[in-house]
Amino acid sequence: MITPTVSGVVVMLIGLSLVHVGIADFGGGFGAKADGTFGSMENLGLVSLVLLIVLIFNCMKNPLLRMSGIAVGLIAGYIVALFLGKVDFSALQNLPPVTLPVPFKYGFAFDWHAFIAAGAIFLLGVFEAVGDLTATAMVSDQPIEGEEYTKRLRGGVLADGLVSVIATALGSLPLTTFAQNNGVIQMTGVASRHVGKYIAVILVLLGLFPVVGRAFTTIPSPVLGGAMVLMFGLIAIAGVRILVGHGIRRREAVIAATSVGLGLGVGFEPEVFKNLPVLFQNSISGGGITAVLLNLVLPEDKTEAAVKFDTDHLEH
């Protein structure tokens, strides 16, 4: 049921949907829209600096320099933003030095109505997790078909559920996979699980020390936008690679075109499916469900030759 066509569509929709967030930060963020500075030359200049640095480092032959492009771009942008007075440190005031999570701090209750509604919404996270895990496999040179791929999907979705249970027990919101990391993997070429373990430890420490964690929230939106637009675009490209790398017949083209069209359309006009279940009102899940259904019902013509592209040269 989860074929390369379906997963390619979902990954592409994830990237294209996130571009909206990236381009909003590109212009200064939602706060800039409120104060009228959205798209100002100051914001555009700052974001262009970050983007230019990331692009220059990404084109270098030295792997270490290429891997450090995002970090260097963000640091340089942050320093310039400091001189421009765009960094707000007010959020760092009156924070406790250490914060420990308290299990069930807000009590424990079970409501069937809330469970059904939240469960339906959380199915969106399943579609996103499948797409994210497929994109991670693609940019990490791992298979996106077969038993190993299926095992990875099962483990990823199960992990999503387990960490969500733990997170909510500790007073947080449910967790889901983070698509932006696929853009980081593709740009840096680092896909090691050991690196992920180290980062997980760092994130735990950031949660225990609020001042350190909150310091990252002082990074201005234009600084983030310079890297985010590129990373989100790379996620969409990963989806295209999944589609074209396994061959495109007329059937696959129809499935992809219909699913991407409806998925993006829902993003542009969210109310078009307001009378349908919530799963159809989201770009990613709506397009993903469409791809799954079409993949099940459309007949397959095995005599038609597939148009296949070699996408290996896109990796570097």
Secondary structure, 3 states (H helix, E strand, C coil): CCCHHHHHHHHHHHHHHHHHHHHHHHCCCHHHHHHCCCCCHHHHHHHHHHHHHHHHHHCCCCHHHHHCHHHHHHHHHHHHHHHCCCCCCHHHCCCCCCCCCCCCCCCCCCCHHHHHHHHHHHHHHHHHHHHHHHHHHHHCCCCCCHHHHHHHHHHHHHHHHHHHHHHHHCCCCCCCCCCHHHHHHHHHCCCCHHHHHHHHHHHHHHHHCHHHHHHHHHCCHHHHHHHHHHHHHHHHHHHHHHHHHCCECHHHHHHHHHHHHHHHHHHHCHHHHCCCCHHHHCHHHHHHHHHHHHHHHCCCCCCCCCECCCCHHHCC
